[in-house]
Each structure stands twice: as structure tokens, then as C-alpha cells.
Amino acid sequence: RQPQTGTRAPPPHPGRARATKAPEQLPPYAYPCFSPPMVRMPDGLVLAQTPAIMSTLGRALDLGGVSAHDESRCQMVMMNVQDIVGEWARLRENKGRMLKWFDVLEQELATANSGYLVGRRLTYADYFAYPALCPRFEELGEADRELFPKLGNFMEMMKDLLRVSKEKLVAKGYPVQ
């Protein structure tokens, strides 16, 4: 099997096929990015990699925490979540290590003491962590989920927050999937 060259873009709408483009077909602003997600910021900066995008947009939208300390913790939380996602297949076979990772997040929530993962307010780390953790936290048995009450509360809070956000978008006439 030949290695694939080019990039695959996610379908823009459900039911539409993905489009594969050769590198020379990418828009000129896509360099030096390899594949989606990619964003071009208003100042022309082009970024790929979800953590870089989240961090940049988070700061631009005032979701980066209130201090340099918070910003560093946001970065750390994102990297921890990436490690959990990347290790997930092995974590399923090593319950002790899986539970240790969830305990790290529980301790982040205890340190913040606000319901959020970092600091006293919502940050991009919360938005980054929630969708990645949702299916993984649900995979835990009920007894194991009970070991992490702060994480369980965080998951419910984010679910409610996103539901309300979606309702507001629908009320304003935005197409929402």
C-alpha cells in the first residue's frame, strides 16, 4: 500500500464526502500546515494542531485564564488530555494507570476549586478537555466514576453549558448540528 500524500478535509456537512487534495492544491496560506484543522487568524497567522489553535483563540477570546500561571496550567491540562487520548488503547489494559490519569484531572479540579479545570473561570482548557474526556469517562464503570466526583460534576457542567450555548445559537437562527 502506497503512503497517502495530500490531506483529508473533514466533511463540511453530514452526508457529504471527504475531499482529498494533493499538497499543491492546498491554498497558499495553508503552508506550513500539513492537515486540518487549520485556521488563518485575522492578522494572517496560520496555525494547525488543535492545542495551538485552542491556545491562540483562547487568548484572543479572553478564555486563557487571568494570569501567566493560568495560561501555563491550561497548556498542561491540554497536554495531559492529549496523553490520555493517545494512550487510551493501552490505558484500557492498565486500569491503574487509567485511574491515575483521571485522578490527575480530579486534582486539577480540586486545585482550581471552581468547577473549572484551571483557575476561577471557564478557559479553553475546559472546551478542549470535555469532548475528549466524555466517551472515556463514560467507559469507566459507575464505581470508578464515583472515585472522581469533581470530574463527574465538571462533565455535567460542560454538558449543560454546551446545551445552553446550542439553544442560544438555534434561537438566533444559526445552523447547528
C-alpha positions as CSV (number, residue, x, y, z in Angstrom):
1,R,0.0,0.0,0.0
2,Q,1.4,3.4,-1.0
3,P,1.5,6.2,1.6
4,Q,-1.1,8.8,1.0
5,T,0.0,12.2,0.0
6,G,-2.1,15.3,0.5
7,T,-4.6,16.0,3.2
8,R,-8.1,14.9,4.0
9,A,-10.5,17.6,5.0
10,P,-13.4,16.7,7.3
11,P,-16.8,16.7,5.6
12,P,-18.3,20.2,5.8
13,H,-21.8,18.8,6.3
14,P,-23.1,15.4,7.4
15,G,-23.5,13.1,4.4
16,R,-21.0,14.8,2.2
17,A,-17.9,13.0,1.1
18,R,-14.5,14.0,2.3
19,A,-12.2,15.7,-0.2
20,T,-8.5,14.7,-0.6
21,K,-6.2,17.3,-2.0
22,A,-2.7,17.0,-3.1
23,P,-0.3,19.4,-1.4
24,E,-0.1,21.6,-4.5
25,Q,-3.9,22.0,-4.4
26,L,-3.9,23.5,-0.9
27,P,-4.4,27.2,-0.6
28,P,-1.2,29.1,-0.4
29,Y,-1.9,30.3,3.2
30,A,-2.0,26.6,4.3
31,Y,1.8,26.4,4.4
32,P,3.4,25.2,6.7
33,C,0.4,23.1,7.9
34,F,0.0,19.5,7.0
35,S,-3.6,18.8,7.6
36,P,-6.8,20.1,9.2
37,P,-7.7,21.5,11.5
38,M,-6.1,24.7,10.3
39,V,-7.1,28.3,10.9
40,R,-6.0,31.6,9.4
41,M,-6.1,34.4,12.0
42,P,-7.2,37.9,11.1
43,D,-3.5,39.0,11.3
44,G,-2.5,36.3,8.7
45,L,-1.1,33.8,11.2
46,V,-1.8,30.3,10.0
47,L,-2.0,27.5,12.6
48,A,-2.6,23.8,12.7
49,Q,-2.8,21.4,15.6
50,T,-5.8,21.7,17.9
51,P,-3.8,22.7,21.0
52,A,-2.1,25.6,19.2
53,I,-5.4,26.8,17.7
54,M,-7.2,26.5,21.1
55,S,-4.5,28.4,22.9
56,T,-4.4,31.2,20.3
57,L,-8.1,31.5,20.1
58,G,-8.5,31.2,23.8
59,R,-6.2,34.2,24.4
60,A,-8.0,36.2,21.7
61,L,-11.4,35.4,23.2
62,D,-10.3,36.0,26.8
63,L,-10.5,32.3,27.6
64,G,-6.9,31.9,28.5
65,G,-7.1,32.4,32.3
66,V,-6.4,35.5,34.2
67,S,-2.6,35.1,34.6
68,A,0.5,33.6,33.1
69,H,0.2,30.9,35.7
70,D,-3.3,30.0,34.5
71,E,-2.1,30.0,30.9
72,S,0.6,27.5,31.7
73,R,-1.9,25.3,33.5
74,C,-4.2,25.5,30.5
75,Q,-1.4,24.2,28.3
76,M,-0.6,21.5,30.8
77,V,-4.2,20.3,31.0
78,M,-4.4,20.1,27.2
79,M,-1.2,18.1,27.1
80,N,-2.5,15.8,29.8
81,V,-5.7,15.2,27.9
82,Q,-3.8,14.6,24.7
83,D,-1.7,12.0,26.6
84,I,-4.9,10.3,27.8
85,V,-6.3,10.2,24.3
86,G,-3.1,9.0,22.8
87,E,-2.6,6.3,25.4
88,W,-6.3,5.2,25.6
89,A,-5.8,1.8,24.0
90,R,-3.1,0.9,26.5
91,L,-4.9,2.5,29.4
92,R,-7.8,0.2,28.8
93,E,-5.4,-2.6,29.5
94,N,-3.9,-0.9,32.5
95,K,-6.7,0.2,34.8
96,G,-4.3,1.5,37.5
97,R,-2.7,3.9,35.1
98,M,-6.1,4.9,33.6
99,L,-7.4,5.8,37.1
100,K,-4.2,7.7,37.9
101,W,-4.8,9.9,34.8
102,F,-8.4,10.6,35.9
103,D,-7.0,11.4,39.4
104,V,-4.7,14.0,37.9
105,L,-7.7,15.7,36.4
106,E,-9.6,15.4,39.7
107,Q,-6.7,17.1,41.4
108,E,-6.7,19.9,38.8
109,L,-10.3,20.5,39.6
110,A,-9.6,20.4,43.4
111,T,-6.7,22.9,42.9
112,A,-8.9,25.3,40.8
113,N,-11.7,24.9,43.4
114,S,-14.2,26.5,41.0
115,G,-15.7,23.6,39.0
116,Y,-13.3,24.5,36.1
117,L,-10.1,22.8,35.3
118,V,-8.0,25.9,35.6
119,G,-8.5,29.0,37.7
120,R,-11.8,30.6,38.7
121,R,-13.4,30.8,35.3
122,L,-14.1,29.0,32.0
123,T,-11.0,28.6,29.9
124,Y,-10.1,27.0,26.5
125,A,-8.7,24.0,28.5
126,D,-12.3,23.2,29.6
127,Y,-13.5,23.3,26.0
128,F,-10.6,21.2,24.9
129,A,-10.9,18.6,27.6
130,Y,-14.7,18.0,27.6
131,P,-15.2,16.3,24.2
132,A,-12.1,14.2,24.5
133,L,-13.0,13.0,28.0
134,C,-16.7,12.4,27.5
135,P,-16.6,8.9,25.9
136,R,-13.6,7.9,28.0
137,F,-15.1,8.9,31.3
138,E,-18.3,7.1,30.4
139,E,-16.2,3.9,29.7
140,L,-15.4,3.8,33.4
141,G,-17.7,1.7,35.5
142,E,-20.1,3.5,37.8
143,A,-18.0,2.6,40.9
144,D,-14.8,4.0,39.2
145,R,-16.7,7.2,38.1
146,E,-17.7,7.7,41.8
147,L,-14.0,8.0,42.6
148,F,-13.9,11.2,40.7
149,P,-16.8,13.3,41.8
150,K,-15.3,16.6,40.8
151,L,-14.7,15.3,37.3
152,G,-18.2,13.9,37.1
153,N,-19.6,17.4,38.1
154,F,-17.3,19.0,35.5
155,M,-18.6,16.7,32.8
156,E,-22.2,17.6,33.7
157,M,-21.5,21.3,33.9
158,M,-19.9,21.3,30.5
159,K,-22.7,19.3,29.0
160,D,-25.2,21.8,30.4
161,L,-23.1,24.8,29.3
162,L,-22.8,23.5,25.7
163,R,-26.5,22.6,25.6
164,V,-27.5,26.1,26.6
165,S,-25.0,27.5,24.0
166,K,-26.5,25.4,21.3
167,E,-30.0,26.5,22.2
168,K,-28.9,30.2,22.0
169,L,-27.4,29.6,18.6
170,V,-30.6,27.9,17.3
171,A,-32.7,30.7,18.7
172,K,-30.5,33.2,16.8
173,G,-31.0,31.2,13.6
174,Y,-27.6,29.6,13.3
175,P,-27.4,26.2,11.7
176,V,-26.4,23.7,14.5
177,Q,-25.8,20.0,14.1
